[in-house]
Amino acid sequence: MNRCALDDRHDNYLLGNSDAEHERLIRQAIRLAPVTERFFREAGVGNGHRVLDLGSGVGDVAILLARLVGASGEVVAVERDIRSINRARTRVAEAGLHNVRFVKTDLAHFSEDSRFDAAVGRYILQFLPDPVATLRWVKQTVQPGGIIAFQEVSFAPFVALSAHLPLWSAVVSLHHEVAARVGVNTEMGRDLHKVFRAAGLPAPRMRVEIELGCDPDFTQNVSDATFSILPQIENFSLPFQGLGDLDTLQRRLQDEVTLSETVVPWLPLVGAWCRTPS
């Protein structure tokens, strides 16, 4: 199969690849896992399938897929950052899984001789400069009647559902601003229908899930992510003094949520899937 004619991901990656960010991603993935598993099952990913995982990171989606496809299936996970791959390989080994293969490469340089039963990704198309070209290539990597399934972000409901709390809203708005400045498509979830169709794929089935919460473990997601994007905040000289002392940010966010007796959102996860034309 020919190599894909794609551009690489933006080099100025929003969240970085530090050990602390890897740990944050793992904690986040624990919350996302039930949503992503339901989505993949609905799309038809199952026992014996050979699945391509795009932008695998530290391996959370690959591990989930490995359990879905079972010992008779295979997951080929593509990731360009070697530190992420090393962490992912360790985690796969610790989980006792033997059906995951990691490939260190950019999507632009990945090639495989045989086609897959499914190609999937979570939080990947939003970082690509040309997601339509990516899906055109993905379509060629999947066998006729195969599955293409992606989950992406939508900031609009995240911002809207945060507006009732001043501090929480200020932090979420800062995240939105930084993501847009870096070049992330902050409405990639909403755009999935258009991107699928522009890539010559059938109109996908779509859904959005938004987790709401008020406990400290939940609100910690936003404060942790704020520290991950701090280098970008400083790089763009964005004002964040209004957030106060960052060392006390988590406590003040939790106090605000507790006193409001309401819930706050985490990033909405929009899923879209289809089968390739037979």
N, C-alpha and C positions, 0 to 999 in steps of 0.2 A: 504494500500500500504506500502511496506517495506521502512524503512529509507534508504537513499542513502549512499552507501559506498564510501564516498568522503573524501579527505583531506580538511582541512579548508584553508581559504585564508592565504597568507603570513602575519604573525603578524607585520612585519616591513612595515606597509602600507605607500605608497609613499607620499601621500598628507596630511595625518592627518585628524582630525575631529574637528578642532577648529571652533569657530563661524565665523571667517574670511574666512575659507575654505568653510564653508557652503554657505556663501554669494557669494563667487567666483563661486561655483558650480551652484548656482541658475542663476547667470548672464550668465554663459557658456551655461546652458540648454536653455535659451531663444533663443540663436543663433542656437542651435542644434535642437530645437523642430520641425521646418519645415522639416528638413531632416529626422528625426526619424518618424514623422507622415506619410510622404510619403512612407517610407520604410515599416512601419507596414500595411498601407493600401494596398500596393502592395502585401505583404505577405498574405493578406486576413483577418487580424484582423478587426472585425467589431461588429455591434450591437448584443447584447445578448451573446457575448462570455464570457467565464470564463477564465481568463488569469493569469498565474503565472509570476510575475516580480521578477527576481533574482538579489540580491544585490541592493536594492531599494534606498539606500542612503537617501537623504532628500526629496525624493518623486516625482521628476520631471517626470520620466517615468511613474510612477503609475498614476499621475494626467492626463497625456496625454492619457494613456490607458483608464482611467475611462470615459473620454469624448468620446473616440472612441466606447467603448462597450455599453454606454448608461445605463439608469436606470435598464434595464433588464439584464445587464451583471454584472460581478464581477471581481475585481482585487485583487489577494492575493499577497502581497508584502513582500518578505523575506529580512530582514536586521539584522545584528548582533549588530550594535551600537545603544544603547538606546537613546543617544542624537540625533542621526540622525532621529530615529523613532519619537521621541517627536516633533522635528521640522516638520517632514513630516505630522504627524497627525494634527498639528495646521494648516498647509497650506491646507490640504484637507478640514478641517472644514471651513476655511475661503473661500475656493472656492465653498462651498455649495454642496460638493459631498458626497454621502452616499453609494457608491458601492466599497469602498476600505477597505481592511482589512490588517493590518500590523502584521507580525509575527516576533518576536525577536528570532532569532536562527541563528546558522551557517548553511550553506547549508548541512553540514554533518549530521545534526540532524533534518532536516525538514522532516515531513511526513504528508500526507493528504490521506483521505480515498477515495475520488473520483478524477477522472482524469480531466484534463483541456483541453479546446479547443486549447490553445496556451501556450507556455512558451517562454519568451523573456528576453533579458538583454542588457544593454549598458555599455561598459567599465567594464566588469566583468570577462570574461574568461581569459583576459590577466594577471590577478592577481592570478590565480589559478595554483597550482603546477601540476595538472593533469586534464586539460580541457576535454580530451577524456573521462575519467571516469565520469565527470560531465555531458557531453552530453549523455552518455549511461544511466545515471540515469534520465535525463530530458526526454529522449525518453519514459521511463516507466511512467512518470507522465502525459503524453499527450495521449489523446485517439487516436485510429487509424485514420489516415487522418488528424490529428491535425497539428498545425503550430509550428515550432521551428525557431526562428528568433533572431539573435544577431548582434550587431554592435560593432566593435572593432577598435583598433588603428593600424596605420601603420606609423612608423617614417620615413621610407626611403624617400618618397616624401616630407615630412615635412622638412627634412634636405636638400634635393636636391634643393627645391624651395626657400630655405633661403640663399643659398650660395653666392648670389650676394651682400649681405650687411654684412660687417664684424661684427658689434655689434650684429645685429639680429641673424646671424649665430652662433656666439659664445654662445649666450644665449640658442638657440635651441639645440646646441650640448651638452651643459651642462645638459639640461633637459634629453636628450637621454642617456647620461652617467649615471646620477643618477637613471633613471628608470631601466636601465640594471643592475646596481649594486644592486638595491633592489630586483631584481628577476622578474620584469615585462617582459613579452614577448612583446618586442617593435614592433614585426611584427605579432601579433596575427591576425590582419585583413587579411594579406596575407595567414596565415596558416589555416583560417577557412575551406577552402575546404578540406584540409587534415584531420583536426580534425573531421569534420562532417562524412567523409567517414570512418575514423578509429573507430568512435563510432557506425558504422552500419547504418548510415543514408544515404538517397539518396544524390547525388551530389547537393549542394545547388545552387540556383540562387544568383548571387553576383553583387555588384556594389560598387564603391567608390565615395565619394563626398568630395571635398576640398573647403573650403571657403577661398577666397582671399579678402584682404582689405587693407586700408591705413589710415583710420580715427582713431582718438585717442581711441574711444570706442573699436575698433578692436584690436589695438596694446596693449591695456591695458591687454588683455588676457594673453600675455606672461609675462609681468612684474608681474602681480598678481600671476601667477603660480610659478614664481621664488621665491617669498616670501613664498609660501606654501611649497616648497621643500628645503628652506634654512636649516632647521634642518638636513635634509639628506645630503646636501652638506657639512655641518660642520662635521657630523658624519663620512663621508668617507674621510674627510680632502682633498676635491677636491679644486683646486685653482680656485678662482673666482675674484681675485683682478683685473684681466684684464677687468672685467666688470665695474670697477670704483665704484663710490659712489652709493650704491643701492638706496639711497633716491632720486637720480636724474635719475635712470635707465629709468623710463617710458618716461620722457621728452627727453632723449637722443635717445631712440629707435624711438620715434615719429619724432624727428628731422631728423634722418637718413632716415627713410622711406619717409618723405616729400621731402627732398632734392633729393632723388633718382628718384622721380616721377615714382615710380613703386609700385607694390603691394607685400604683403607678405602673407604667408599661415598660417592657423591654422591647428591643427592636423587633418589629413585625417580620415574620418569615413568610414570604410569598413563594409558593411552589407552583411549577408548571411542568406538565409532562405530556408526551405524545408517543405514538409509535410511528416509526419511519414507514413510508409507503412500501408496500410489498411488490 
